[in-house]
Amino acid sequence: MLLQTSSEWCLRPVSLRKNVVFGRHADGGTLDPSYVELATRRIAATATSSKIVVEKSTVPCRTAESMRTILEANSKANTRYDILSNPEFLAEGTAITDLFAPDRVLIGSLQTPEGKAACEALCEVYRNWVP
């Protein structure tokens, strides 16, 4: 999910910008982080303004750091990225219920003014449906 801090843009249906970026190796079990790297490089290549990038899946530790390194190395001038971690807590059999009425929402960000503002922007999206 890719969000901007503009409230107008954030309120568009997020499904328009959602990408599944993690796959599995041929062995059927090991996560393949190359999809995250490719998606991150694509964001850096196509973004023309600052973005909030949300890692929405449960990913290995340090994924946000890897994403930040890729984005900073490949970003255009005057473009900055805030990366938020927002793991899903969806249980098999109750995923729809969990999506619309989650018992918790975790959002991780850098504890900088920009990181906190990015976190607040994502909170505004959740406030549209989380009680």
C-alpha positions, 0 to 999 in steps of 0.5 A: 500500500502506498500512501501520500500525506495528502488527506484527499489522496489517502482517502481513495480506496487503498486497494488501487495501490496495493501490491503483493510483494512477497513470494515463496521460493520453489522449496515452498516454504522460504520467503523470497525477499526479492519481490520486496526489493523489486517493488521498492526499486519500482517505487523509487523509479516512479515516484515524483514526489515524497511518499509514505510507503507502508509494509503491510505484510508480516515481513522479516526483521530489518525489511524497512531498513533495507527498503530505506537503503534502496529508496534513498540510493535511488530517489529523485531530487527533493523526494523523501520516503517515510516507511511505516510497518503495519503488520496484519493480524488476520486469522484464517476463517475470520479474516474479513471480520478481523479486517473490518473490526481489528482487535489491534492496529500496530503502526511502526515508524521512525520517531522523527517529526516526519515519521510521526506525521506519516504515522498520523496520516495512516491513522487517519486512513484507519479512522474511517472504519476502525471503531 
